[in-house]
Amino acid sequence: MKIFLLRSLNYIAWSYAYIGLLYALYFIYFIVVPNYREQNQLSNSVYLIFNIVFLYFFSQGYLNMILTTFAPMSNSDEKKTDRCCDTCLDYTRERSHHCYLCRTCIPTQDHHCFFVGTCIGKHNQLNFLLMLFHLICAHLIGYGFVCNYLWNELGGFHFVTILKIFFFNIGYVIGFVKTKWEVFICLHHYLVYFDIGFISSLFYHMMKRSLNGQTYYEEKKMILRKKQNFSQIFGSNKLILIFPFIRP
């Protein structure tokens, strides 16, 4: 039953990332930008710079998310060991783990990520790290662009507004948050803060494990591995976080 529920979640959870990011584009360009235009708060130069920087990081993050999800299992250089997987009924490579959601053994598996619907391992770890970094940048730039609109819709930046954001569900019941539109805007605050916090935390822990040469399971069991440097993780391109299309 547990495996069935997790597999069901795996089929659904990915939509939050894929559809949610597309919705963010809709919210920015069909709700926020027209409002800025009507109030003459958006100059052409600022809008142009925002489009170039935001869409660059957004598109790179979205592309790497797709590559992470659909990255093929490449033939690993690691030789198969004499350890046999009881589920696959085949010999597995060193540091491989069988994933009951992906239904196969994953070389150097770190963890199963529900938001991309697949395991993170040797075959897609680079794309996953790039995805996290670019989505952090896109979220910070995007929020910097829309924060003025979000706060103004709730009455400006002050203590009462903060209370509305933290307790909007209770506030709506007791009449403190008066309209469904304010509830809608408060929910957007939550989603932005959750995404930034969650993605930043995941990127930090993934980078820490990568630099230590460990996977999630090895870190949890305190299995020490040979430490890695930036070049071993990302390749010879020192600017890959900014220009990820330049691969070794």
Sequence and secondary structure as in RCSB ss.txt:
>XXXX:A:sequence
MKIFLLRSLNYIAWSYAYIGLLYALYFIYFIVVPNYREQNQLSNSVYLIFNIVFLYFFSQGYLNMILTTFAPMSN
SDEKKTDRCCDTCLDYTRERSHHCYLCRTCIPTQDHHCFFVGTCIGKHNQLNFLLMLFHLICAHLIGYGFVCNYL
WNELGGFHFVTILKIFFFNIGYVIGFVKTKWEVFICLHHYLVYFDIGFISSLFYHMMKRSLNGQTYYEEKKMILR
KKQNFSQIFGSNKLILIFPFIRP
>XXXX:A:secstr
 HHHHHHHHHHHHHHHHHHHHHHHHHHIIIIIHHHHHHTT   HHHHHHHHHHHHHHHHHHHHHHHHHHH     
 SS EEEEEETTTTEEEETT EEETTTTEEETT  EEETTTTEEESTTTHHHHHHHHHHHHHHHHHHHHHHHHHH
HHHTTSSSHHHHHHHHTHHHHHHHTSS  HHHHHHHHHHHHHHHHHHHHHHHHHHHHHHHHTT  HHHHHTT   
    HHHHH S TTTTT TT   
